[in-house]
Amino acid sequence: MGLSDQAFEFLVVMSALAFFSYPFLLQAFDRGVETYGWLIDMTNATLVWVQGSILPLVPVALHYLLAGFGVLLVLSIPIIALSLWEGKKRQEHYAKLKQEGKMLPDEQYFQKLRGWRQRWEADFKKHDEAMEAHKKKLKDKENERLAAEQNKKDDQARADKEWDEWKARRQKKMNHEYVKESEALPNEINSLMLCEYKRVKISPFGDTGAAYYWVKTSGNERPEHAFFRYLIRDMVSEHAKNVITNKSDGPDVEFRYNNRSFAFDVETGTNYVRHPEYLGGRYSAYRKKYTSVFILVLNKKLRRKYAEYGIVVTRGKLKGVINSLFSCPA
């Protein structure tokens, strides 16, 4: 098998390099010997010392090594025999225990290890459960704290809302013709006095204790009369539109609902005593003009006296009468 052209060229080049570099290599070797001659001398001396001092000791060392190995072999024979005897006795003992149905020492040891492991696992489990319970307790406390903060915020928001609503109602009532004294501030009462409001103690529907109200009157109008005139107007205004109140001419309150007209008059009993002849003509005109005429008497003793003029209503029946008017079908 011949060489390829590339291989032949490689051999030619390498031969040429070796031929031309040989003198230089010899010159470099001579310089190396001159420079590192001490290292070569020391190496030769070391080899001579090893040859003269160490090599003669090798047979002696091998002799003592073989002697020591023989001694160890002789000493190990009884140890090996004793171990075999102990193993046999142990096997016989284990066979006897197994025959008697008892547990072997190794099994006892492993059972003890299993017992220790079970106790450790139980302790770890108790520790983990305690940690989980502690974490749950902390989480519950945090949830309670957050819930308490949220409840506090909700209570504050509700209180603010109620306060705003109360202020709005109070402002509305302050702009109204009658104001409950317990819902007004001292400076507001002073303003009401300056605006010529009159103070009266009254129970609007007769079902609760009387309370003090500040009422705006017209001329010589009694505060009780003005209070119920405003009260009937407000109650009717919740259901009907275009409610009219009259201070002198006409009924105190008049309105229309479902193509019917209604009139409410408030009577304290003064007109019945002073001008009884005037009442007949006035209520006769009301009956011709309105579908129904209601007379609110502030004293129950006046019911029979005013029964001939219209439908008599007392304070206790006022809510029911007004609600019944707006519950009738069209």
C-alpha positions in Angstrom: 0.0 0.0 0.0 1.7 3.2 -1.1 1.8 6.5 0.6 -0.4 9.3 -0.5 1.0 12.5 -2.0 0.2 14.5 1.2 2.0 12.0 3.4 5.0 11.9 1.1 5.2 15.7 1.1 5.0 15.7 5.0 7.9 13.2 5.3 10.1 15.2 3.0 9.4 18.4 4.9 10.1 16.8 8.3 13.4 15.2 7.0 14.6 18.5 5.7 13.8 20.2 9.0 15.6 17.5 11.0 18.7 17.7 8.7 19.0 21.4 8.9 18.2 21.7 12.6 20.7 19.0 13.8 23.7 21.3 14.3 21.6 23.8 16.2 20.3 21.0 18.5 23.9 19.8 19.3 24.9 23.4 20.0 21.9 23.8 22.4 22.7 20.5 24.1 26.3 21.6 24.8 25.1 24.9 26.2 22.6 23.1 28.4 25.3 20.8 29.8 27.5 23.8 30.5 24.6 25.7 32.2 22.9 22.8 34.2 25.9 20.6 34.8 25.5 20.8 38.6 21.9 19.4 38.3 23.2 16.4 36.3 26.0 15.8 38.9 23.6 15.9 41.8 21.3 13.4 40.0 24.2 11.0 39.4 25.3 11.3 43.1 21.7 10.5 44.2 21.5 7.4 42.0 24.9 6.2 43.4 23.7 6.7 47.0 20.5 4.8 46.4 22.4 2.0 44.7 24.9 1.7 47.6 22.7 2.3 50.6 19.0 1.5 49.9 19.2 -1.5 47.6 21.2 -3.7 50.1 18.4 -3.2 52.6 15.6 -4.5 50.4 16.3 -8.3 51.1 16.4 -7.6 54.8 13.1 -5.7 54.7 11.4 -8.5 52.7 12.7 -11.1 55.3 11.2 -9.2 58.2 8.0 -8.5 56.2 7.5 -12.2 55.6 8.3 -13.1 59.2 5.7 -10.6 60.5 3.1 -11.9 58.0 3.7 -15.5 59.3 3.3 -14.3 63.0 0.0 -12.6 62.1 -1.2 -15.7 60.3 -0.3 -18.0 63.3 -2.1 -15.5 65.7 -5.2 -15.2 63.6 -5.9 -19.0 63.5 -7.3 -19.1 67.1 -9.2 -15.9 66.6 -10.8 -17.3 63.4 -11.6 -20.5 65.2 -13.1 -18.6 68.2 -15.2 -16.5 65.8 -16.5 -19.6 64.0 -17.4 -21.2 67.4 -19.2 -18.0 68.5 -21.1 -17.8 65.2 -22.2 -21.4 65.6 -23.3 -20.8 69.2 -25.2 -17.7 68.1 -26.9 -19.7 65.3 -27.9 -22.4 67.8 -29.2 -19.7 70.2 -31.2 -18.0 67.4 -32.6 -21.3 66.3 -33.7 -22.1 69.9 -35.4 -18.7 70.2 -37.1 -19.1 66.9 -38.3 -22.5 67.9 -39.7 -21.1 71.2 -41.4 -18.4 69.3 -39.4 -15.6 70.9 -38.0 -12.5 69.2 -34.4 -12.5 68.0 -32.0 -10.0 69.4 -31.7 -8.2 66.0 -35.4 -8.1 65.7 -35.6 -6.7 69.3 -33.1 -4.1 68.4 -34.9 -3.1 65.2 -38.2 -3.1 67.1 -36.6 -0.8 69.6 -35.5 1.4 66.8 -39.0 1.4 65.3 -40.4 2.3 68.7 -37.9 5.2 68.9 -38.8 6.2 65.4 -42.5 6.1 66.1 -42.1 8.2 69.3 -40.0 10.7 67.3 -42.6 10.8 64.6 -45.3 11.3 67.2 -43.3 14.1 68.8 -42.7 15.7 65.5 -46.4 15.4 64.6 -47.4 16.9 68.0 -44.9 19.7 67.3 -46.3 20.3 63.9 -49.9 20.2 65.2 -48.9 22.7 67.9 -47.3 25.0 65.3 -50.3 24.8 63.1 -52.6 25.5 66.0 -50.4 28.4 67.0 -50.4 29.7 63.4 -54.2 29.3 63.3 -54.6 31.1 66.6 -52.4 34.0 65.3 -54.4 34.0 62.0 -57.7 34.1 64.0 -56.5 36.9 66.1 -55.4 38.8 63.0 -58.8 38.1 61.4 -60.6 39.3 64.6 -58.4 42.4 64.6 -59.2 43.1 60.9 -62.9 42.4 61.5 -62.9 44.7 64.5 -61.2 47.5 62.5 -63.7 46.9 59.7 -66.6 47.0 62.1 -65.2 50.2 63.6 -64.9 51.7 60.2 -68.5 50.6 59.3 -69.8 52.0 62.6 -68.0 55.2 62.0 -69.3 55.4 58.4 -72.8 54.6 59.7 -72.5 57.2 62.4 -71.3 59.8 59.9 -74.1 59.0 57.6 -76.7 59.2 60.4 -75.1 62.5 61.6 -75.3 63.9 58.0 -78.9 62.7 57.7 -79.7 64.2 61.1 -78.1 67.5 60.1 -80.0 67.4 56.8 -83.3 66.7 58.6 -82.6 69.3 61.2 -81.7 71.9 58.6 -84.9 71.0 56.7 -86.9 71.4 59.9 -85.1 74.6 60.7 -86.4 75.9 57.4 -89.8 74.4 58.3 -92.8 76.0 60.0 -92.4 73.8 63.1 -89.3 72.5 64.9 -89.1 70.0 67.7 -87.2 71.5 70.6 -85.2 68.4 71.4 -83.8 68.4 67.8 -82.7 72.0 67.9 -79.5 73.5 69.3 -79.5 76.3 71.8 -78.4 78.9 69.2 -81.0 77.7 66.8 -83.7 78.1 69.5 -82.6 81.7 69.9 -83.0 82.2 66.1 -86.5 80.7 66.3 -87.4 83.2 69.1 -86.2 86.1 67.0 -88.3 84.8 64.1 -91.4 85.0 66.4 -91.9 81.2 66.6 -94.1 80.2 69.5 -93.4 77.4 71.9 -96.1 74.8 72.5 -96.2 71.5 74.3 -98.2 69.0 72.2 -98.6 65.3 71.2 -99.1 65.1 67.5 -101.1 61.9 67.4 -102.0 61.4 71.1 -100.1 58.1 71.3 -96.9 59.4 72.9 -95.9 61.8 75.5 -96.2 65.5 74.7 -93.1 67.3 73.5 -92.2 71.0 73.1 -92.3 72.4 69.5 -91.5 75.8 68.1 -94.3 76.8 65.7 -94.6 79.6 63.2 -98.0 81.2 63.5 -99.9 83.7 61.3 -101.3 86.8 63.0 -103.4 85.8 66.0 -103.4 82.1 65.1 -103.0 79.8 68.1 -99.8 77.6 67.9 -101.8 74.4 68.2 -103.9 75.3 65.2 -100.8 76.2 63.1 -99.0 73.1 64.1 -101.7 70.7 62.9 -102.2 72.7 59.8 -98.6 72.2 58.9 -98.7 68.5 60.0 -101.7 67.7 57.8 -100.1 69.4 54.9 -96.8 67.4 55.2 -98.7 64.1 55.6 -100.8 64.7 52.6 -97.9 66.0 50.5 -96.3 62.5 50.7 -99.1 61.2 48.4 -100.7 64.1 46.6 -99.4 67.1 44.6 -100.6 70.7 44.6 -101.5 70.7 48.3 -102.8 74.1 49.3 -102.8 75.7 52.8 -105.0 78.7 53.7 -104.3 81.0 56.5 -107.7 82.8 56.6 -110.1 82.1 53.7 -111.0 78.5 52.9 -110.1 75.3 54.7 -106.8 74.9 56.4 -105.6 72.2 53.9 -107.2 71.3 50.5 -106.0 69.0 47.8 -107.2 66.8 44.9 -106.6 63.1 44.4 -108.1 60.6 41.9 -110.4 63.3 40.5 -111.8 64.0 44.0 -111.4 67.1 46.2 -110.8 67.0 49.9 -110.7 69.6 52.7 -109.2 69.5 56.2 -110.0 72.0 58.9 -108.4 72.2 62.3 -110.8 73.2 65.2 -109.6 74.1 68.7 -113.2 74.8 69.8 -112.8 78.6 69.9 -115.0 79.3 66.9 -117.8 77.0 68.2 -118.0 79.1 71.4 -117.5 82.6 69.9 -119.1 82.3 66.4 -121.4 79.2 66.2 -123.5 80.8 63.5 -120.5 81.3 61.3 -119.5 77.6 61.3 -122.8 76.4 59.7 -122.4 78.6 56.7 -118.7 78.0 56.2 -119.0 74.2 56.3 -122.1 74.2 54.1 -120.0 76.0 51.5 -117.2 73.4 52.0 -119.5 70.5 51.4 -120.7 71.9 48.1 -117.2 72.6 46.9 -115.3 69.4 48.1 -116.1 65.7 47.8 -115.2 65.2 51.5 -114.7 67.6 54.4 -112.7 66.4 57.5 -112.6 68.3 60.7 -109.7 67.6 63.1 -110.8 68.4 66.7 -108.0 68.8 69.2 -110.3 68.0 72.1 -112.3 64.7 72.1 -115.2 66.5 73.8 -115.8 68.4 70.6 -116.5 65.4 68.4 -120.3 65.5 68.8 -120.5 69.3 68.5 -118.7 69.2 65.0 -120.3 66.0 63.7 -123.1 67.9 61.9 -120.5 69.9 59.9 -118.4 67.1 58.4 -116.3 64.0 59.1 -114.8 64.5 62.6 -111.3 63.1 63.1 -109.3 63.0 66.3 -105.5 63.1 66.6 -105.4 59.3 67.2 -107.3 58.6 64.0 -105.5 61.2 61.8 -102.9 58.8 60.3 -105.4 56.1 59.5 -107.8 58.6 57.8 -105.2 60.1 55.6 -103.7 56.7 54.6 -107.2 55.4 53.8 -107.8 58.3 51.4 -104.8 57.3 49.3 -105.4 53.5 49.5 -108.7 53.8 47.7 -108.7 52.7 44.0 -109.0 55.3 41.3 
